């Protein structure tokens, strides 16, 4: 919910512009690595301790994490007593005067009517459709069609998210490298990573419905989910490109819309899969592939890596508004 917008808000103060992709994806990868850990552990806990134990244990872990975040994380480098002088100076030099406490004025009408904003929202929705479909339904599919037992499906279901964790890390470094070396512009990097990932995910997700051998299914699903890591170096960081000062708000809007697949996708799957047959599951995967493809088309047409005109700050505004050079990305 609020975590992803917070990630953008924190990196706005901490991340040098040309290190933003790799640092943002580093933070995002935590959710995927958590899935790698949670799926097999949850399967074992449900098998031997009962399904309710999963909620108690992970709920308690969330509370512990909250207190850790509250104590350790600082809004600005200047507030961190453990930071070295050299690191602090490097961050301040990279970001400039980014920590002035001023009022933020959001141009709501311009934001909500901006094609690049909705391109990001559409991409986030598309990625989460496939992600939540697999997250909530993959163990059931493997049990229904491939006849895997519950304790084994957890391990195999976690494999795609392990690959995604690694791909997210790699893609963040690669995106920053391509921008830093001026091999591609920011817009080209975002579109290449996002649309390329979505097209590949659409192909492998659709293939999953037609290849019903255990090995083939595991390979296709692993690639369908894992390659999504590249997309997070597209739409996931794109808010910082088009409207740096409003990036956390834009992430909040996009993340809100992108949670809808977590509700809608399981309902549609439950409606389609009545007899637990391979043919019914095939429809589920085809729908997911189609959503990826639609997301790729929308993002490819309307996305941008350049700061939007409505996000520009006038001289008069700059005296009363919160200017955030930390999140300004030069158009490489």
DRENDO-1510 file (C-alpha; in Angstrom, 1 decimal, always signed):
<recs>
REC; n; res; u; v; w
REC; 1; UNK; +0.0; +0.0; +0.0 .
REC; 2; UNK; +2.0; +3.0; +1.3 .
REC; 3; UNK; +5.4; +1.3; +1.1 .
REC; 4; UNK; +6.1; +1.8; -2.6 .
REC; 5; UNK; +5.3; +5.6; -2.5 .
REC; 6; UNK; +7.5; +5.8; +0.6 .
REC; 7; UNK; +10.3; +4.2; -1.4 .
REC; 8; UNK; +10.2; +7.0; -4.0 .
REC; 9; UNK; +10.0; +9.6; -1.2 .
REC; 10; UNK; +13.1; +8.2; +0.5 .
REC; 11; UNK; +15.2; +7.8; -2.6 .
REC; 12; UNK; +14.3; +11.4; -3.6 .
REC; 13; UNK; +16.5; +12.5; -0.7 .
REC; 14; UNK; +19.1; +9.8; -0.9 .
REC; 15; UNK; +19.7; +8.5; -4.4 .
REC; 16; UNK; +22.0; +10.4; -6.9 .
REC; 17; UNK; +20.1; +10.8; -10.2 .
REC; 18; UNK; +22.2; +8.3; -12.2 .
REC; 19; UNK; +22.0; +5.7; -9.5 .
REC; 20; UNK; +18.2; +5.9; -9.1 .
REC; 21; UNK; +17.2; +2.9; -11.2 .
REC; 22; UNK; +19.4; +0.4; -9.4 .
REC; 23; UNK; +18.6; +1.8; -5.9 .
REC; 24; UNK; +14.9; +1.9; -6.6 .
REC; 25; UNK; +14.8; -1.6; -8.0 .
REC; 26; UNK; +17.0; -2.8; -5.0 .
REC; 27; UNK; +14.2; -1.7; -2.7 .
REC; 28; UNK; +11.4; -3.2; -5.0 .
REC; 29; UNK; +13.2; -6.5; -5.1 .
REC; 30; UNK; +12.7; -7.0; -1.4 .
REC; 31; UNK; +9.0; -7.7; -2.0 .
REC; 32; UNK; +9.9; -10.4; -4.6 .
REC; 33; UNK; +12.5; -12.0; -2.4 .
REC; 34; UNK; +10.0; -12.0; +0.4 .
REC; 35; UNK; +7.7; -14.0; -1.9 .
REC; 36; UNK; +10.6; -16.5; -2.5 .
REC; 37; UNK; +10.8; -17.1; +1.2 .
REC; 38; UNK; +7.1; -16.9; +2.1 .
REC; 39; UNK; +5.7; -19.4; -0.5 .
REC; 40; UNK; +7.6; -22.5; +0.6 .
REC; 41; UNK; +7.4; -21.6; +4.3 .
REC; 42; UNK; +3.7; -20.9; +4.1 .
REC; 43; UNK; +3.2; -24.3; +2.4 .
REC; 44; UNK; +5.0; -26.1; +5.2 .
REC; 45; UNK; +3.3; -24.1; +7.9 .
REC; 46; UNK; -0.2; -24.7; +6.4 .
REC; 47; UNK; +0.6; -28.4; +6.0 .
REC; 48; UNK; +1.9; -29.0; +9.6 .
REC; 49; UNK; +0.7; -26.1; +11.7 .
REC; 50; UNK; -2.6; -25.2; +10.1 .
REC; 51; UNK; -3.5; -22.4; +7.7 .
REC; 52; UNK; -4.0; -19.8; +10.5 .
REC; 53; UNK; -0.4; -20.0; +11.5 .
REC; 54; UNK; +0.6; -18.4; +8.2 .
REC; 55; UNK; -1.3; -15.2; +9.2 .
REC; 56; UNK; +0.0; -15.1; +12.7 .
REC; 57; UNK; +3.6; -15.5; +11.8 .
REC; 58; UNK; +3.7; -13.1; +8.9 .
REC; 59; UNK; +1.6; -10.6; +10.7 .
REC; 60; UNK; +4.0; -10.6; +13.5 .
REC; 61; UNK; +6.9; -10.2; +11.1 .
REC; 62; UNK; +5.2; -7.1; +9.6 .
REC; 63; UNK; +4.9; -5.5; +13.1 .
REC; 64; UNK; +8.6; -6.2; +13.7 .
REC; 65; UNK; +9.5; -4.7; +10.4 .
REC; 66; UNK; +7.5; -1.6; +11.2 .
REC; 67; UNK; +9.5; -0.8; +14.3 .
REC; 68; UNK; +12.8; -1.5; +12.5 .
REC; 69; UNK; +11.9; +0.9; +9.8 .
REC; 70; UNK; +10.8; +3.5; +12.3 .
REC; 71; UNK; +14.1; +3.4; +14.1 .
REC; 72; UNK; +16.6; +2.9; +11.3 .
REC; 73; UNK; +15.3; +4.8; +8.3 .
REC; 74; UNK; +15.8; +8.6; +8.1 .
REC; 75; UNK; +14.1; +11.0; +5.8 .
REC; 76; UNK; +17.4; +12.8; +4.8 .
REC; 77; UNK; +21.1; +11.9; +4.9 .
REC; 78; UNK; +21.6; +14.8; +7.3 .
REC; 79; UNK; +19.4; +13.1; +9.8 .
REC; 80; UNK; +21.4; +9.9; +9.8 .
REC; 81; UNK; +24.1; +9.9; +12.5 .
REC; 82; UNK; +25.8; +6.8; +11.1 .
REC; 83; UNK; +26.6; +8.2; +7.7 .
REC; 84; UNK; +30.2; +9.1; +6.9 .
REC; 85; UNK; +31.2; +12.6; +6.0 .
REC; 86; UNK; +32.4; +11.5; +2.6 .
REC; 87; UNK; +29.2; +9.7; +1.8 .
REC; 88; UNK; +27.1; +12.7; +3.0 .
REC; 89; UNK; +29.1; +15.1; +0.9 .
REC; 90; UNK; +28.8; +12.8; -2.2 .
REC; 91; UNK; +25.0; +12.6; -1.8 .
REC; 92; UNK; +24.7; +16.4; -1.2 .
REC; 93; UNK; +26.9; +17.2; -4.2 .
REC; 94; UNK; +25.0; +14.8; -6.5 .
REC; 95; UNK; +21.6; +16.1; -5.4 .
REC; 96; UNK; +22.2; +19.7; -4.8 .
REC; 97; UNK; +20.0; +21.7; -2.5 .
REC; 98; UNK; +17.2; +19.1; -2.2 .
REC; 99; UNK; +16.2; +19.2; +1.4 .
REC; 100; UNK; +14.4; +22.5; +1.8 .
REC; 101; UNK; +11.2; +22.1; +3.7 .
REC; 102; UNK; +8.7; +23.9; +1.5 .
REC; 103; UNK; +5.1; +23.3; +0.5 .
REC; 104; UNK; +4.3; +21.0; -2.3 .
REC; 105; UNK; +1.5; +22.0; -4.7 .
REC; 106; UNK; +0.2; +19.1; -6.9 .
REC; 107; UNK; -1.3; +20.0; -10.3 .
REC; 108; UNK; -4.0; +17.4; -10.0 .
REC; 109; UNK; -5.8; +18.2; -13.2 .
REC; 110; UNK; -2.6; +18.1; -15.3 .
REC; 111; UNK; -1.4; +14.9; -13.6 .
REC; 112; UNK; -4.7; +13.1; -14.1 .
REC; 113; UNK; -5.0; +14.0; -17.7 .
REC; 114; UNK; -1.4; +13.3; -18.6 .
REC; 115; UNK; -0.9; +10.4; -21.1 .
REC; 116; UNK; +2.6; +9.4; -19.7 .
REC; 117; UNK; +1.0; +9.2; -16.2 .
REC; 118; UNK; -1.7; +6.8; -17.5 .
REC; 119; UNK; +0.9; +4.9; -19.5 .
REC; 120; UNK; +2.7; +4.1; -16.2 .
REC; 121; UNK; -0.6; +3.2; -14.5 .
REC; 122; UNK; -1.6; +0.9; -17.3 .
REC; 123; UNK; +1.8; -0.8; -17.2 .
REC; 124; UNK; +1.7; -1.2; -13.4 .
REC; 125; UNK; -1.8; -2.7; -13.7 .
REC; 126; UNK; -0.7; -5.1; -16.4 .
REC; 127; UNK; +2.4; -6.3; -14.5 .
REC; 128; UNK; +0.4; -6.8; -11.4 .
REC; 129; UNK; -2.3; -8.7; -13.2 .
REC; 130; UNK; +0.2; -11.5; -14.1 .
REC; 131; UNK; +2.0; -11.2; -10.8 .
REC; 132; UNK; -1.2; -11.6; -8.7 .
REC; 133; UNK; -2.5; -14.3; -11.0 .
REC; 134; UNK; +0.6; -16.4; -10.4 .
REC; 135; UNK; +1.0; -15.4; -6.7 .
REC; 136; UNK; -2.5; -16.5; -5.8 .
REC; 137; UNK; -3.2; -19.2; -8.3 .
REC; 138; UNK; +0.1; -20.9; -9.1 .
REC; 139; UNK; +0.0; -23.4; -6.2 .
REC; 140; UNK; -3.6; -24.3; -7.1 .
REC; 141; UNK; -2.7; -24.7; -10.8 .
REC; 142; UNK; +0.2; -27.0; -10.0 .
REC; 143; UNK; -1.9; -29.1; -7.7 .
REC; 144; UNK; -4.9; -29.3; -10.1 .
REC; 145; UNK; -3.1; -29.9; -13.4 .
REC; 146; UNK; +0.3; -31.2; -12.5 .
REC; 147; UNK; -0.8; -33.1; -9.4 .
REC; 148; UNK; +1.9; -31.6; -7.1 .
REC; 149; UNK; +1.4; -31.9; -3.3 .
REC; 150; UNK; +1.0; -28.7; -1.3 .
REC; 151; UNK; +4.3; -28.9; +0.5 .
REC; 152; UNK; +6.2; -29.3; -2.9 .
REC; 153; UNK; +4.2; -26.6; -4.8 .
REC; 154; UNK; +5.5; -24.0; -2.4 .
REC; 155; UNK; +9.1; -24.5; -3.5 .
REC; 156; UNK; +8.4; -24.7; -7.2 .
REC; 157; UNK; +6.0; -21.7; -7.0 .
REC; 158; UNK; +8.8; -19.6; -5.4 .
REC; 159; UNK; +11.2; -20.2; -8.2 .
REC; 160; UNK; +9.8; -17.6; -10.6 .
REC; 161; UNK; +10.1; -14.9; -7.9 .
REC; 162; UNK; +13.7; -15.9; -7.2 .
REC; 163; UNK; +14.5; -15.3; -10.8 .
REC; 164; UNK; +12.5; -12.0; -10.7 .
REC; 165; UNK; +14.5; -10.9; -7.7 .
REC; 166; UNK; +17.8; -11.4; -9.6 .
REC; 167; UNK; +16.4; -9.9; -12.8 .
REC; 168; UNK; +15.2; -6.8; -11.0 .
REC; 169; UNK; +18.7; -6.2; -9.6 .
REC; 170; UNK; +20.4; -6.7; -13.0 .
REC; 171; UNK; +17.9; -4.5; -14.9 .
REC; 172; UNK; +18.4; -1.6; -12.5 .
REC; 173; UNK; +22.1; -1.6; -13.0 .
REC; 174; UNK; +21.8; -2.1; -16.8 .
REC; 175; UNK; +19.3; +0.8; -17.1 .
REC; 176; UNK; +21.5; +3.2; -15.3 .
REC; 177; UNK; +24.5; +2.0; -17.3 .
REC; 178; UNK; +22.7; +2.7; -20.6 .
REC; 179; UNK; +21.7; +6.1; -19.5 .
REC; 180; UNK; +25.0; +7.1; -17.9 .
REC; 181; UNK; +26.9; +6.1; -21.0 .
REC; 182; UNK; +24.3; +7.8; -23.2 .
REC; 183; UNK; +23.8; +4.7; -25.2 .
REC; 184; UNK; +20.0; +5.2; -25.0 .
REC; 185; UNK; +17.9; +8.1; -23.8 .
REC; 186; UNK; +15.8; +7.8; -20.7 .
REC; 187; UNK; +12.6; +7.4; -22.8 .
REC; 188; UNK; +14.2; +4.6; -24.9 .
REC; 189; UNK; +15.5; +2.7; -21.8 .
REC; 190; UNK; +12.1; +2.8; -20.1 .
REC; 191; UNK; +10.2; +1.7; -23.2 .
REC; 192; UNK; +12.7; -1.0; -24.1 .
REC; 193; UNK; +12.8; -2.5; -20.7 .
REC; 194; UNK; +9.0; -2.3; -20.1 .
REC; 195; UNK; +7.6; -3.3; -23.5 .
REC; 196; UNK; +10.3; -5.9; -24.1 .
REC; 197; UNK; +9.5; -7.5; -20.8 .
REC; 198; UNK; +5.7; -7.4; -21.3 .
REC; 199; UNK; +5.9; -9.0; -24.8 .
REC; 200; UNK; +8.1; -11.8; -23.5 .
REC; 201; UNK; +5.9; -12.3; -20.5 .
REC; 202; UNK; +2.8; -12.4; -22.8 .
REC; 203; UNK; +4.5; -15.1; -24.9 .
REC; 204; UNK; +5.6; -17.3; -22.0 .
REC; 205; UNK; +2.3; -16.9; -20.1 .
REC; 206; UNK; +0.3; -18.0; -23.1 .
REC; 207; UNK; +2.6; -20.9; -23.7 .
REC; 208; UNK; +2.0; -22.1; -20.1 .
REC; 209; UNK; -1.5; -22.9; -21.0 .
REC; 210; UNK; -0.5; -25.2; -23.9 .
REC; 211; UNK; +2.6; -26.9; -22.5 .
REC; 212; UNK; +1.4; -29.3; -19.8 .
REC; 213; UNK; +4.5; -31.2; -19.0 .
REC; 214; UNK; +5.9; -30.3; -15.5 .
REC; 215; UNK; +9.2; -29.2; -16.8 .
REC; 216; UNK; +7.8; -27.1; -19.6 .
REC; 217; UNK; +5.3; -25.4; -17.3 .
REC; 218; UNK; +7.9; -24.5; -14.7 .
REC; 219; UNK; +10.2; -23.1; -17.3 .
REC; 220; UNK; +7.5; -21.0; -19.0 .
REC; 221; UNK; +6.1; -19.7; -15.7 .
REC; 222; UNK; +9.6; -18.9; -14.4 .
REC; 223; UNK; +10.3; -16.8; -17.5 .
REC; 224; UNK; +6.8; -15.3; -17.6 .
REC; 225; UNK; +7.2; -14.0; -14.0 .
REC; 226; UNK; +11.0; -13.5; -13.8 .
REC; 227; UNK; +11.3; -11.3; -16.9 .
REC; 228; UNK; +8.9; -8.9; -15.3 .
REC; 229; UNK; +12.0; -7.6; -13.4 .
REC; 230; UNK; +13.0; -5.7; -16.4 .
REC; 231; UNK; +9.6; -3.9; -16.4 .
REC; 232; UNK; +10.3; -2.5; -13.0 .
REC; 233; UNK; +13.2; -0.6; -14.4 .
REC; 234; UNK; +10.6; +0.8; -16.9 .
REC; 235; UNK; +7.3; +1.9; -15.3 .
REC; 236; UNK; +8.6; +1.4; -11.7 .
REC; 237; UNK; +11.1; +4.2; -11.9 .
REC; 238; UNK; +9.3; +6.3; -14.6 .
REC; 239; UNK; +7.5; +8.5; -12.1 .
REC; 240; UNK; +10.9; +10.0; -11.2 .
REC; 241; UNK; +11.5; +10.9; -14.8 .
REC; 242; UNK; +8.3; +12.7; -15.8 .
REC; 243; UNK; +7.4; +14.5; -12.5 .
REC; 244; UNK; +10.2; +14.2; -9.9 .
REC; 245; UNK; +8.5; +16.5; -7.3 .
REC; 246; UNK; +5.3; +14.5; -7.5 .
REC; 247; UNK; +6.8; +11.0; -8.0 .
REC; 248; UNK; +5.6; +9.5; -4.6 .
REC; 249; UNK; +2.0; +10.7; -5.3 .
REC; 250; UNK; +2.1; +9.3; -8.8 .
REC; 251; UNK; +3.3; +6.0; -7.4 .
REC; 252; UNK; +0.5; +6.0; -4.9 .
REC; 253; UNK; -2.1; +6.5; -7.6 .
REC; 254; UNK; -0.6; +3.8; -9.8 .
REC; 255; UNK; -0.2; +1.4; -7.0 .
REC; 256; UNK; -3.8; +1.9; -6.0 .
REC; 257; UNK; -5.0; +1.0; -9.4 .
REC; 258; UNK; -2.5; -1.8; -9.7 .
REC; 259; UNK; -3.9; -3.5; -6.6 .
REC; 260; UNK; -7.2; -4.1; -8.4 .
REC; 261; UNK; -5.9; -7.2; -10.2 .
REC; 262; UNK; -5.3; -8.7; -6.7 .
REC; 263; UNK; -9.0; -8.6; -6.2 .
REC; 264; UNK; -10.3; -9.1; -9.8 .
REC; 265; UNK; -7.9; -11.7; -11.1 .
REC; 266; UNK; -8.7; -14.4; -8.4 .
REC; 267; UNK; -12.4; -13.8; -8.9 .
REC; 268; UNK; -12.2; -14.3; -12.7 .
REC; 269; UNK; -10.0; -17.4; -12.2 .
REC; 270; UNK; -12.5; -18.8; -9.8 .
REC; 271; UNK; -15.3; -18.2; -12.2 .
REC; 272; UNK; -13.4; -19.8; -15.1 .
REC; 273; UNK; -11.9; -22.8; -13.3 .
REC; 274; UNK; -14.9; -24.8; -12.3 .
REC; 275; UNK; -13.7; -28.3; -13.1 .
REC; 276; UNK; -10.0; -27.8; -12.5 .
REC; 277; UNK; -9.2; -28.8; -16.1 .
REC; 278; UNK; -6.2; -27.8; -18.2 .
REC; 279; UNK; -8.5; -26.2; -20.7 .
REC; 280; UNK; -10.0; -23.9; -18.1 .
REC; 281; UNK; -6.5; -22.9; -16.8 .
REC; 282; UNK; -5.5; -22.2; -20.4 .
REC; 283; UNK; -8.0; -19.4; -20.6 .
REC; 284; UNK; -6.6; -17.9; -17.4 .
REC; 285; UNK; -3.1; -17.8; -18.9 .
REC; 286; UNK; -4.3; -16.4; -22.2 .
REC; 287; UNK; -6.1; -13.6; -20.4 .
REC; 288; UNK; -3.0; -12.8; -18.5 .
REC; 289; UNK; -0.9; -12.8; -21.7 .
REC; 290; UNK; -3.4; -10.5; -23.4 .
REC; 291; UNK; -3.3; -8.0; -20.5 .
REC; 292; UNK; +0.5; -7.9; -20.8 .
REC; 293; UNK; +0.3; -7.2; -24.5 .
REC; 294; UNK; -2.3; -4.4; -24.0 .
REC; 295; UNK; +0.0; -2.9; -21.3 .
REC; 296; UNK; +3.0; -3.0; -23.7 .
REC; 297; UNK; +1.0; -1.2; -26.5 .
REC; 298; UNK; -0.2; +1.5; -24.2 .
REC; 299; UNK; +3.2; +2.1; -22.6 .
REC; 300; UNK; +4.9; +2.0; -25.9 .
REC; 301; UNK; +2.6; +4.7; -27.4 .
REC; 302; UNK; +2.3; +7.1; -24.5 .
REC; 303; UNK; +5.2; +6.7; -22.1 .
REC; 304; UNK; +8.0; +9.3; -21.8 .
REC; 305; UNK; +11.2; +9.6; -19.9 .
REC; 306; UNK; +11.2; +13.4; -20.0 .
REC; 307; UNK; +10.0; +15.8; -17.3 .
REC; 308; UNK; +6.5; +17.0; -18.2 .
REC; 309; UNK; +5.7; +20.6; -18.7 .
REC; 310; UNK; +3.1; +20.6; -15.8 .
REC; 311; UNK; +5.8; +19.3; -13.5 .
REC; 312; UNK; +8.1; +22.3; -14.2 .
REC; 313; UNK; +8.4; +24.8; -11.5 .
REC; 314; UNK; +8.1; +28.5; -12.1 .
REC; 315; UNK; +10.4; +31.0; -10.4 .
REC; 316; UNK; +7.6; +32.2; -8.3 .
REC; 317; UNK; +6.6; +28.7; -7.3 .
REC; 318; UNK; +10.1; +27.8; -6.4 .
REC; 319; UNK; +10.0; +30.3; -3.6 .
REC; 320; UNK; +7.1; +28.7; -1.9 .
REC; 321; UNK; +7.2; +25.1; -3.1 .
REC; 322; UNK; +9.3; +22.1; -2.3 .
REC; 323; UNK; +11.8; +21.8; -5.1 .
REC; 324; UNK; +13.3; +18.3; -5.4 .
REC; 325; UNK; +16.5; +18.3; -7.5 .
REC; 326; UNK; +17.2; +14.8; -6.1 .
REC; 327; UNK; +14.6; +13.4; -8.4 .
REC; 328; UNK; +15.4; +15.5; -11.5 .
REC; 329; UNK; +16.7; +13.3; -14.3 .
REC; 330; UNK; +18.5; +15.1; -17.1 .
REC; 331; UNK; +17.3; +14.0; -20.5 .
REC; 332; UNK; +20.0; +11.6; -21.5 .
</recs>
